[in-house]
Amino acid sequence: MKLTLHHINLSTEKVEEMDAFYRDVMRLDEAKDDLPGLRGDADVYAGDVAFLEDGRTHIHVARKDVMAGFRTAQIVNPVEKGHIAYRCDDIEAFKAHLKEKGVPYSDWGESAVKGWHQIYFYDPDGNVIEVHQVVG
């Protein structure tokens, strides 16, 4: 199973300001390819998101939502403080790898993003990591 860095998610109350900063100051472009199909369900996550890229890696600037974990009954909330995301080519093999290593994870499936099977877990310092596979 291969992992590649896909995006960094920044959770904020200032989506518009952050979007402008990363475009104007950091000279990132609006992401046009490989955009997630956000479901926008209020019972999962219905916040604003700006999608930016440097030509290789995305930055997702998402509206902070401290209640998303409670609404979805998931332990790991990826839009409370943000996360770093990797894409993999075999999510089931990666889940087995985490189990073997004793790393608990939250399996969000496709509940937030249509066409991406997403799992989330913590590194030893409490930073959220996403691993997803494009499905369907």
ABEGO torsion letter per residue (X at the ends): XBBBBABBBBBBABAAAAAAAAAAAAGBBBBABGBBBBAGBAAABABBBBBBBAGABBBBBBBBBAAAAAAAGBABBAAAAEBBBBBBABAAAAAAAAAAAGBBBBBAEAAABBGBBBBBBBBAAGBBBBBBBBBX
